[in-house]
Amino acid sequence: MNQVEIKATFSGVSAAHEALHKLQALRVVDVGGLYEQGLLTATVNEEIADKARHLIEQIGGQVDTSII
């Protein structure tokens, strides 16, 4: 099973925190970042990567992904 690293940027702190909590609910492998700067990184299993990207985009984040 491949994992996908997602890097996201948000215009505000609250959006980054919202994404953090929603990604945790998806049971991502790992999530972290510099939320105060609107930056978030998450490692997810490939089967939920599309759902995680969509969630981030709905909140207003810009997404960059890579398979690890």
Gaussian input, Z-matrix of N, CA and C with variables (Angstrom, degrees):
# hf/3-21g

backbone

0 1
 N
 C     1     B1
 C     2     B2     1     A1
 N     3     B3     2     A2     1     D1
 C     4     B4     3     A3     2     D2
 C     5     B5     4     A4     3     D3
 N     6     B6     5     A5     4     D4
 C     7     B7     6     A6     5     D5
 C     8     B8     7     A7     6     D6
 N     9     B9     8     A8     7     D7
 C    10    B10     9     A9     8     D8
 C    11    B11    10    A10     9     D9
 N    12    B12    11    A11    10    D10
 C    13    B13    12    A12    11    D11
 C    14    B14    13    A13    12    D12
 N    15    B15    14    A14    13    D13
 C    16    B16    15    A15    14    D14
 C    17    B17    16    A16    15    D15
 N    18    B18    17    A17    16    D16
 C    19    B19    18    A18    17    D17
 C    20    B20    19    A19    18    D18
 N    21    B21    20    A20    19    D19
 C    22    B22    21    A21    20    D20
 C    23    B23    22    A22    21    D21
 N    24    B24    23    A23    22    D22
 C    25    B25    24    A24    23    D23
 C    26    B26    25    A25    24    D24
 N    27    B27    26    A26    25    D25
 C    28    B28    27    A27    26    D26
 C    29    B29    28    A28    27    D27
 N    30    B30    29    A29    28    D28
 C    31    B31    30    A30    29    D29
 C    32    B32    31    A31    30    D30
 N    33    B33    32    A32    31    D31
 C    34    B34    33    A33    32    D32
 C    35    B35    34    A34    33    D33
 N    36    B36    35    A35    34    D34
 C    37    B37    36    A36    35    D35
 C    38    B38    37    A37    36    D36
 N    39    B39    38    A38    37    D37
 C    40    B40    39    A39    38    D38
 C    41    B41    40    A40    39    D39
 N    42    B42    41    A41    40    D40
 C    43    B43    42    A42    41    D41
 C    44    B44    43    A43    42    D42
 N    45    B45    44    A44    43    D43
 C    46    B46    45    A45    44    D44
 C    47    B47    46    A46    45    D45
 N    48    B48    47    A47    46    D46
 C    49    B49    48    A48    47    D47
 C    50    B50    49    A49    48    D48
 N    51    B51    50    A50    49    D49
 C    52    B52    51    A51    50    D50
 C    53    B53    52    A52    51    D51
 N    54    B54    53    A53    52    D52
 C    55    B55    54    A54    53    D53
 C    56    B56    55    A55    54    D54
 N    57    B57    56    A56    55    D55
 C    58    B58    57    A57    56    D56
 C    59    B59    58    A58    57    D57
 N    60    B60    59    A59    58    D58
 C    61    B61    60    A60    59    D59
 C    62    B62    61    A61    60    D60
 N    63    B63    62    A62    61    D61
 C    64    B64    63    A63    62    D62
 C    65    B65    64    A64    63    D63
 N    66    B66    65    A65    64    D64
 C    67    B67    66    A66    65    D65
 C    68    B68    67    A67    66    D66
 N    69    B69    68    A68    67    D67
 C    70    B70    69    A69    68    D68
 C    71    B71    70    A70    69    D69
 N    72    B72    71    A71    70    D70
 C    73    B73    72    A72    71    D71
 C    74    B74    73    A73    72    D72
 N    75    B75    74    A74    73    D73
 C    76    B76    75    A75    74    D74
 C    77    B77    76    A76    75    D75
 N    78    B78    77    A77    76    D76
 C    79    B79    78    A78    77    D77
 C    80    B80    79    A79    78    D78
 N    81    B81    80    A80    79    D79
 C    82    B82    81    A81    80    D80
 C    83    B83    82    A82    81    D81
 N    84    B84    83    A83    82    D82
 C    85    B85    84    A84    83    D83
 C    86    B86    85    A85    84    D84
 N    87    B87    86    A86    85    D85
 C    88    B88    87    A87    86    D86
 C    89    B89    88    A88    87    D87
 N    90    B90    89    A89    88    D88
 C    91    B91    90    A90    89    D89
 C    92    B92    91    A91    90    D90
 N    93    B93    92    A92    91    D91
 C    94    B94    93    A93    92    D92
 C    95    B95    94    A94    93    D93
 N    96    B96    95    A95    94    D94
 C    97    B97    96    A96    95    D95
 C    98    B98    97    A97    96    D96
 N    99    B99    98    A98    97    D97
 C   100   B100    99    A99    98    D98
 C   101   B101   100   A100    99    D99
 N   102   B102   101   A101   100   D100
 C   103   B103   102   A102   101   D101
 C   104   B104   103   A103   102   D102
 N   105   B105   104   A104   103   D103
 C   106   B106   105   A105   104   D104
 C   107   B107   106   A106   105   D105
 N   108   B108   107   A107   106   D106
 C   109   B109   108   A108   107   D107
 C   110   B110   109   A109   108   D108
 N   111   B111   110   A110   109   D109
 C   112   B112   111   A111   110   D110
 C   113   B113   112   A112   111   D111
 N   114   B114   113   A113   112   D112
 C   115   B115   114   A114   113   D113
 C   116   B116   115   A115   114   D114
 N   117   B117   116   A116   115   D115
 C   118   B118   117   A117   116   D116
 C   119   B119   118   A118   117   D117
 N   120   B120   119   A119   118   D118
 C   121   B121   120   A120   119   D119
 C   122   B122   121   A121   120   D120
 N   123   B123   122   A122   121   D121
 C   124   B124   123   A123   122   D122
 C   125   B125   124   A124   123   D123
 N   126   B126   125   A125   124   D124
 C   127   B127   126   A126   125   D125
 C   128   B128   127   A127   126   D126
 N   129   B129   128   A128   127   D127
 C   130   B130   129   A129   128   D128
 C   131   B131   130   A130   129   D129
 N   132   B132   131   A131   130   D130
 C   133   B133   132   A132   131   D131
 C   134   B134   133   A133   132   D132
 N   135   B135   134   A134   133   D133
 C   136   B136   135   A135   134   D134
 C   137   B137   136   A136   135   D135
 N   138   B138   137   A137   136   D136
 C   139   B139   138   A138   137   D137
 C   140   B140   139   A139   138   D138
 N   141   B141   140   A140   139   D139
 C   142   B142   141   A141   140   D140
 C   143   B143   142   A142   141   D141
 N   144   B144   143   A143   142   D142
 C   145   B145   144   A144   143   D143
 C   146   B146   145   A145   144   D144
 N   147   B147   146   A146   145   D145
 C   148   B148   147   A147   146   D146
 C   149   B149   148   A148   147   D147
 N   150   B150   149   A149   148   D148
 C   151   B151   150   A150   149   D149
 C   152   B152   151   A151   150   D150
 N   153   B153   152   A152   151   D151
 C   154   B154   153   A153   152   D152
 C   155   B155   154   A154   153   D153
 N   156   B156   155   A155   154   D154
 C   157   B157   156   A156   155   D155
 C   158   B158   157   A157   156   D156
 N   159   B159   158   A158   157   D157
 C   160   B160   159   A159   158   D158
 C   161   B161   160   A160   159   D159
 N   162   B162   161   A161   160   D160
 C   163   B163   162   A162   161   D161
 C   164   B164   163   A163   162   D162
 N   165   B165   164   A164   163   D163
 C   166   B166   165   A165   164   D164
 C   167   B167   166   A166   165   D165
 N   168   B168   167   A167   166   D166
 C   169   B169   168   A168   167   D167
 C   170   B170   169   A169   168   D168
 N   171   B171   170   A170   169   D169
 C   172   B172   171   A171   170   D170
 C   173   B173   172   A172   171   D171
 N   174   B174   173   A173   172   D172
 C   175   B175   174   A174   173   D173
 C   176   B176   175   A175   174   D174
 N   177   B177   176   A176   175   D175
 C   178   B178   177   A177   176   D176
 C   179   B179   178   A178   177   D177
 N   180   B180   179   A179   178   D178
 C   181   B181   180   A180   179   D179
 C   182   B182   181   A181   180   D180
 N   183   B183   182   A182   181   D181
 C   184   B184   183   A183   182   D182
 C   185   B185   184   A184   183   D183
 N   186   B186   185   A185   184   D184
 C   187   B187   186   A186   185   D185
 C   188   B188   187   A187   186   D186
 N   189   B189   188   A188   187   D187
 C   190   B190   189   A189   188   D188
 C   191   B191   190   A190   189   D189
 N   192   B192   191   A191   190   D190
 C   193   B193   192   A192   191   D191
 C   194   B194   193   A193   192   D192
 N   195   B195   194   A194   193   D193
 C   196   B196   195   A195   194   D194
 C   197   B197   196   A196   195   D195
 N   198   B198   197   A197   196   D196
 C   199   B199   198   A198   197   D197
 C   200   B200   199   A199   198   D198
 N   201   B201   200   A200   199   D199
 C   202   B202   201   A201   200   D200
 C   203   B203   202   A202   201   D201

   B1=1.4389
   B2=1.5282
   B3=1.3188
   B4=1.4557
   B5=1.5105
   B6=1.3157
   B7=1.4508
   B8=1.5166
   B9=1.3060
   B10=1.4559
   B11=1.5227
   B12=1.3298
   B13=1.4582
   B14=1.5208
   B15=1.3015
   B16=1.4553
   B17=1.5207
   B18=1.3223
   B19=1.4612
   B20=1.5177
   B21=1.3201
   B22=1.4582
   B23=1.5227
   B24=1.3239
   B25=1.4580
   B26=1.5235
   B27=1.3230
   B28=1.4576
   B29=1.5197
   B30=1.3219
   B31=1.4604
   B32=1.5251
   B33=1.3141
   B34=1.4576
   B35=1.5110
   B36=1.3148
   B37=1.4579
   B38=1.5281
   B39=1.3196
   B40=1.4632
   B41=1.5297
   B42=1.3158
   B43=1.4687
   B44=1.5277
   B45=1.3154
   B46=1.4695
   B47=1.5267
   B48=1.3247
   B49=1.4653
   B50=1.5287
   B51=1.3122
   B52=1.4677
   B53=1.5232
   B54=1.3272
   B55=1.4684
   B56=1.5208
   B57=1.3195
   B58=1.4701
   B59=1.5223
   B60=1.3178
   B61=1.4629
   B62=1.5283
   B63=1.3101
   B64=1.4638
   B65=1.5247
   B66=1.3318
   B67=1.4634
   B68=1.5285
   B69=1.3138
   B70=1.4614
   B71=1.5240
   B72=1.3253
   B73=1.4645
   B74=1.5265
   B75=1.3525
   B76=1.4702
   B77=1.5266
   B78=1.3025
   B79=1.4714
   B80=1.5283
   B81=1.3274
   B82=1.4578
   B83=1.5222
   B84=1.3296
   B85=1.4577
   B86=1.5237
   B87=1.3281
   B88=1.4633
   B89=1.5241
   B90=1.3136
   B91=1.4630
   B92=1.5247
   B93=1.3046
   B94=1.4555
   B95=1.5076
   B96=1.3045
   B97=1.4556
   B98=1.5091
   B99=1.2986
   B100=1.4551
   B101=1.5226
   B102=1.3176
   B103=1.4551
   B104=1.5290
   B105=1.3299
   B106=1.4595
   B107=1.5309
   B108=1.3314
   B109=1.4617
   B110=1.5311
   B111=1.3270
   B112=1.4583
   B113=1.5166
   B114=1.3415
   B115=1.4636
   B116=1.5231
   B117=1.3215
   B118=1.4538
   B119=1.5267
   B120=1.3218
   B121=1.4577
   B122=1.5290
   B123=1.3151
   B124=1.4570
   B125=1.5231
   B126=1.3134
   B127=1.4581
   B128=1.5195
   B129=1.3308
   B130=1.4643
   B131=1.5203
   B132=1.3188
   B133=1.4625
   B134=1.5231
   B135=1.3159
   B136=1.4593
   B137=1.5333
   B138=1.3347
   B139=1.4605
   B140=1.5327
   B141=1.3278
   B142=1.4651
   B143=1.5308
   B144=1.3219
   B145=1.4722
   B146=1.5276
   B147=1.3181
   B148=1.4697
   B149=1.5241
   B150=1.3192
   B151=1.4635
   B152=1.5359
   B153=1.3274
   B154=1.4650
   B155=1.5301
   B156=1.3232
   B157=1.4729
   B158=1.5244
   B159=1.3158
   B160=1.4694
   B161=1.5312
   B162=1.3159
   B163=1.4594
   B164=1.5298
   B165=1.3254
   B166=1.4653
   B167=1.5238
   B168=1.3119
   B169=1.4631
   B170=1.5269
   B171=1.3340
   B172=1.4616
   B173=1.5255
   B174=1.3215
   B175=1.4565
   B176=1.5299
   B177=1.3236
   B178=1.4678
   B179=1.5152
   B180=1.3305
   B181=1.4527
   B182=1.5285
   B183=1.3200
   B184=1.4608
   B185=1.5250
   B186=1.3249
   B187=1.4691
   B188=1.5174
   B189=1.3410
   B190=1.4520
   B191=1.5238
   B192=1.3354
   B193=1.4684
   B194=1.5288
   B195=1.3334
   B196=1.4575
   B197=1.5227
   B198=1.3425
   B199=1.4582
   B200=1.5191
   B201=1.3498
   B202=1.4762
   B203=1.5018
   A1=108.82
   A2=116.50
   A3=121.54
   A4=110.51
   A5=114.09
   A6=120.30
   A7=108.60
   A8=115.74
   A9=122.62
   A10=108.07
   A11=115.45
   A12=120.19
   A13=107.70
   A14=115.78
   A15=122.32
   A16=108.27
   A17=115.65
   A18=121.19
   A19=106.31
   A20=115.90
   A21=120.23
   A22=110.38
   A23=114.58
   A24=120.65
   A25=108.37
   A26=114.59
   A27=122.01
   A28=108.72
   A29=115.70
   A30=120.19
   A31=112.15
   A32=117.40
   A33=119.55
   A34=113.10
   A35=114.73
   A36=122.16
   A37=111.11
   A38=117.45
   A39=119.92
   A40=111.76
   A41=117.37
   A42=120.21
   A43=110.69
   A44=117.35
   A45=121.12
   A46=110.31
   A47=117.70
   A48=121.34
   A49=111.40
   A50=116.59
   A51=119.99
   A52=110.35
   A53=116.36
   A54=120.64
   A55=111.03
   A56=117.26
   A57=121.65
   A58=110.11
   A59=117.26
   A60=120.67
   A61=112.08
   A62=117.60
   A63=120.00
   A64=111.39
   A65=117.77
   A66=120.42
   A67=110.77
   A68=117.12
   A69=119.91
   A70=110.54
   A71=117.06
   A72=120.93
   A73=111.68
   A74=116.73
   A75=120.66
   A76=112.11
   A77=116.21
   A78=122.82
   A79=111.57
   A80=115.28
   A81=120.03
   A82=109.17
   A83=116.67
   A84=121.57
   A85=110.01
   A86=116.42
   A87=121.13
   A88=108.19
   A89=116.77
   A90=121.24
   A91=108.34
   A92=115.84
   A93=121.45
   A94=109.65
   A95=116.00
   A96=119.34
   A97=112.87
   A98=114.89
   A99=123.54
   A100=106.90
   A101=115.98
   A102=121.86
   A103=112.34
   A104=116.85
   A105=120.91
   A106=111.35
   A107=116.32
   A108=121.67
   A109=111.41
   A110=116.63
   A111=121.13
   A112=113.80
   A113=118.13
   A114=122.32
   A115=110.37
   A116=115.74
   A117=121.07
   A118=108.73
   A119=116.64
   A120=121.50
   A121=108.00
   A122=115.46
   A123=120.23
   A124=109.07
   A125=115.38
   A126=122.02
   A127=106.44
   A128=115.20
   A129=120.37
   A130=109.61
   A131=115.05
   A132=119.07
   A133=108.13
   A134=115.49
   A135=121.82
   A136=113.00
   A137=117.43
   A138=119.17
   A139=113.94
   A140=118.68
   A141=119.64
   A142=112.44
   A143=117.61
   A144=121.19
   A145=112.20
   A146=117.95
   A147=120.32
   A148=111.13
   A149=116.10
   A150=120.65
   A151=110.12
   A152=117.09
   A153=121.03
   A154=111.20
   A155=116.92
   A156=120.14
   A157=110.98
   A158=116.33
   A159=120.88
   A160=110.34
   A161=117.25
   A162=122.02
   A163=110.50
   A164=116.82
   A165=121.70
   A166=110.71
   A167=116.74
   A168=120.52
   A169=111.38
   A170=118.39
   A171=121.78
   A172=111.37
   A173=116.67
   A174=121.55
   A175=110.71
   A176=116.91
   A177=120.77
   A178=114.32
   A179=116.98
   A180=120.78
   A181=112.64
   A182=114.95
   A183=122.78
   A184=106.56
   A185=117.46
   A186=122.22
   A187=111.69
   A188=114.87
   A189=123.69
   A190=106.20
   A191=118.05
   A192=120.83
   A193=111.25
   A194=114.38
   A195=120.95
   A196=108.16
   A197=116.09
   A198=121.55
   A199=107.70
   A200=115.20
   A201=119.64
   A202=110.95
   D1=123.24
   D2=178.91
   D3=-80.92
   D4=155.20
   D5=174.44
   D6=-116.09
   D7=152.08
   D8=-178.63
   D9=-120.43
   D10=133.63
   D11=174.59
   D12=-97.92
   D13=127.89
   D14=179.46
   D15=-113.81
   D16=127.48
   D17=173.65
   D18=-114.25
   D19=129.99
   D20=-177.34
   D21=-132.46
   D22=146.73
   D23=174.44
   D24=-122.28
   D25=142.38
   D26=-178.41
   D27=-127.31
   D28=154.73
   D29=179.91
   D30=-79.01
   D31=-14.38
   D32=-178.56
   D33=-145.98
   D34=161.51
   D35=-179.66
   D36=-65.37
   D37=-42.34
   D38=-175.91
   D39=-63.90
   D40=-36.41
   D41=177.92
   D42=-66.71
   D43=-40.09
   D44=178.21
   D45=-63.65
   D46=-41.61
   D47=178.16
   D48=-66.91
   D49=-39.44
   D50=177.43
   D51=-61.25
   D52=-45.18
   D53=178.08
   D54=-61.52
   D55=-41.88
   D56=178.31
   D57=-55.24
   D58=-51.14
   D59=-176.66
   D60=-66.56
   D61=-38.66
   D62=179.46
   D63=-70.88
   D64=-36.06
   D65=176.53
   D66=-67.08
   D67=-38.35
   D68=176.70
   D69=-61.19
   D70=-36.28
   D71=178.07
   D72=-66.40
   D73=-27.24
   D74=176.29
   D75=-77.56
   D76=-6.47
   D77=-178.81
   D78=65.34
   D79=52.58
   D80=175.98
   D81=-67.59
   D82=160.85
   D83=-179.46
   D84=-67.74
   D85=-44.99
   D86=-178.11
   D87=-156.18
   D88=146.26
   D89=175.70
   D90=-145.61
   D91=138.62
   D92=-179.72
   D93=-161.96
   D94=-168.85
   D95=177.65
   D96=143.63
   D97=-173.51
   D98=176.80
   D99=-110.35
   D100=80.36
   D101=-171.72
   D102=-60.27
   D103=-35.53
   D104=-179.63
   D105=-63.44
   D106=-20.54
   D107=178.28
   D108=-104.15
   D109=5.78
   D110=178.63
   D111=75.49
   D112=23.93
   D113=-178.87
   D114=-111.56
   D115=138.37
   D116=-179.28
   D117=-143.06
   D118=139.52
   D119=172.72
   D120=-126.93
   D121=142.23
   D122=179.76
   D123=-141.97
   D124=142.73
   D125=171.83
   D126=-110.13
   D127=123.92
   D128=-176.68
   D129=-130.18
   D130=155.74
   D131=173.03
   D132=-71.25
   D133=146.63
   D134=-173.95
   D135=-54.37
   D136=-34.36
   D137=-176.15
   D138=-70.03
   D139=-18.39
   D140=176.50
   D141=-110.86
   D142=6.57
   D143=-176.98
   D144=-60.49
   D145=-43.86
   D146=-179.79
   D147=-63.34
   D148=-41.25
   D149=179.22
   D150=-64.42
   D151=-41.37
   D152=179.53
   D153=-66.04
   D154=-43.12
   D155=177.50
   D156=-61.66
   D157=-44.51
   D158=-179.82
   D159=-62.15
   D160=-43.30
   D161=178.64
   D162=-57.87
   D163=-46.36
   D164=-179.69
   D165=-63.23
   D166=-43.71
   D167=-179.53
   D168=-65.64
   D169=-35.71
   D170=177.87
   D171=-63.14
   D172=-32.81
   D173=-179.70
   D174=-80.40
   D175=-14.29
   D176=178.04
   D177=108.86
   D178=12.42
   D179=-179.44
   D180=-84.74
   D181=152.45
   D182=172.52
   D183=-97.95
   D184=131.49
   D185=-170.04
   D186=-114.80
   D187=139.81
   D188=170.57
   D189=-132.47
   D190=129.29
   D191=-176.56
   D192=-125.68
   D193=155.95
   D194=172.70
   D195=-152.53
   D196=146.41
   D197=177.90
   D198=-84.86
   D199=133.43
   D200=179.86
   D201=-117.41

